[in-house]
């Protein structure tokens, strides 16, 4: 509870009451957006097409979520990430697991573009869905978020500086689901699976952590999984 109060106070301290939310169509970014909405921010969603093999499904979820939250939605293509060979998340023939889900420097590339969009809009914040707990990918860590904040302060003109906020960075997937249930997040409009676009595989790290999170919260995940 103390961490949630700390996050709430930080959000209340931001002067410009609009936020760019990086939305993947997934669970974490949907909960983060819900927290920003509860704090009274006008939301602008940004969704990235970086070659992910579940792109069409994720885009559909992002569109549904933008409608739910009354947010604008900007879709941005990232050709460089699409062109990188040997990345499991973009190769349809490769099964993504916990050991091969990293995409080189992805979050720095995506968040830098979200920051540019936020400065154009004169928004007060960029919201990302990174959670705490074990970090398979280093660009989801608290230290990385702190580094991005320093980059904003050094590299943007707008003052007070845009704040990059990761409202779930002090909790794990279980805590994210708990918050989402409390906030009425439409989890049926989200997608986490790295491998499939119709029925979630249940085997990738995202599926496993999502299933565990709902189970630990005494709830049932509303999306379908392979048997």
N, C-alpha and C positions, 0 to 999 in steps of 0.2 A: 504493500500500500504506500509506503514511504517513497518508493521509486516513482510510482504513478503520480503522486503529488508533486514531486520534483519536476517531472515532465510537464505536468499541467502548468506549473508556475513558469517554466521556460516558454511554453507556447503563449501564455498570457502576456509575456514581456515583449513579444514581437510586435512592432508598431504597425507595419503594413499587413493588413488582415486578408491577404490572399496567398495561396500556396500552390506551387507546382508539385504534383505527386507523380513519382515514377510508378506506373501501374503496369504490372506484367500480366494481369488476369489471374494472378495467384492469390493464395490465402493471406500471406503476410502483408502484401501491399494493400489489399482490400481492408484489412484491419487497421493499418496505419492511416489510410485515408479516412476511415470512420472516426478515428481519434481526432484528426484534423477538423473534420466536420463538426464534431461535438464541441471543439474549442472555438468554433465560430468563424473558421476560415472559408473564404470563397475558393473553391477547388478548380484547378486546371490540371487535367490528367495528360501525361505524356507517355506514349507507348512506343517501344522500339522494335523494329523489324531488323534483327541482326542475324537472320538465317536460321533461327531455331526451328527444329523439325515439327514442333507443335504450334507453329505461328498462327495458322488459321483459327485453331481452337482458342488460343490465348487472345487473339484480337477480338473474337466474338465475345469472350468474357469481359475484356476491357470495355468494349462498347456497351454491354449490358450494365456493367458497374457504373460507367459514366452516366448512363440514364438514371440509374438508381440514386446516385448521389447528386444529380443535377449539375454535373461538371462538364466543362468543355473537354474535348479529346483531340490531341494532336498526335499523329502517327509519323514517326521519323525512321527512315531507312538508314542502316549503318553498313554500307558496302564493304568496308574493310573487314569487319568481323565475319561477314558472309564468305569472304574469299580465303579465310585461313584454313588450310588443310588439316586433317587429322583431329578435328574437334568433335567429340562424341555428340554434343548437343545439337550440332548442325548436320550430322551424317545419319541419314535415315537407316542405313544398314548397320549402324553401330549401336549396341545396347548401352545406354548410359547407366552407370552405377556410381556409388559414392567415391570410387577411386579415380574416375575419369570425367568428372563433371565440370572441371575448371575450364574457363574460357579466358585466354590471355588478356589481362588488363581490362576486362569487360566493364566492370563497374566504374572505373575511372573515365572511360570513354563515354559511357551512357550518362553518368552524372554530370560530367562537364557540359554536355549538351543541354541537360535539364537546367543547369545553372544559367547558361546563356539565355534560354527561353524565359527563365524567371527574371533575369535582369531586363530583358526586353519588355516584359509585362509589369515591371516594377513591383514584383511580388516580394513578400517578406521572407518566404521560406521555400526550401526544396525539401520535400518529404520522401524518404526512402523506406523500404520495408524490411531492411536488415534486422535479423533477430540476434539475440545473444546465444549463449551455449557454446558448444564446440563449433569451430569454424573450419569447414573443409576448405573453403576458399578464403584467402587472406583479405580479399577486397570486400568482405562482409564484416570485418572486425571493428571494434570501437576505435582502435588506433587509426584505421583507415578513414573512418568518418571524421576524426579529429584533424587528420591531414587534409582532407577535402575542405574543411572549414578554413584552415590556414590558407589554402589555395584561393578560396573565395575572397578572403580579406586582402590578399596580395594582388589578385588579378582582376578585380571588378571595380567599377567606378561608383556604383550606387552605394549610398550611405544612409542610415546604418546598413552594414553589410547584410546581405542575404544570409539567413541561418539555414544550415543543412541539419535537418532533424531526423533522427531515427528513433521514433517513439517506442519501438519494440526492442531496442538494442540491449536492454537490461533484462529481457525475459527470453524464454525459449519458445518453441512451437506450442508446447502445452499451454503456456501463459497466453500466447497469441490467440489460441482458440478460445480460451476462457474469456478473454476480453471481447473477442468477436461475438461470442454468444450473448454476453451482457449488452453489447451495442446493437444487436440484431443484424449483424452482417449477413447478407444473403450468400452463404457459403455454396449454395447450389449454383451460383453464377461464377464460381472460381474454378481454376484448374491448376493442379500442381505437378502432374505426371510429366516426366522428361521424355518418355518414349512414345506414348500413344495419344491420339486425339479423339478417340471414341469411348473406349473403356480404359480407365486407368490401369497401369500394369501391376501396381502393388509391389513392385520389386525395386524400383529406383529409390534413392535416399529420400527424395521428396515425398513419395507415396508412403514409405515406411514411417517417416516422422509425422506425417499428417494423420495416418490411421492411428498411431499411438496417441497422438494429441487428443483426438476425439474420444478414444477409449478412456484415457485418463481423466477426461472431463465428464465421463458418464453419458456421452452423447454419441449419436450415429452420424457419420459423414454422409451427406446427402448425395454424393456423386457415386457412380458405379465403378466397381473394380473387377478385374479378371479373377475368375475362380481359381 
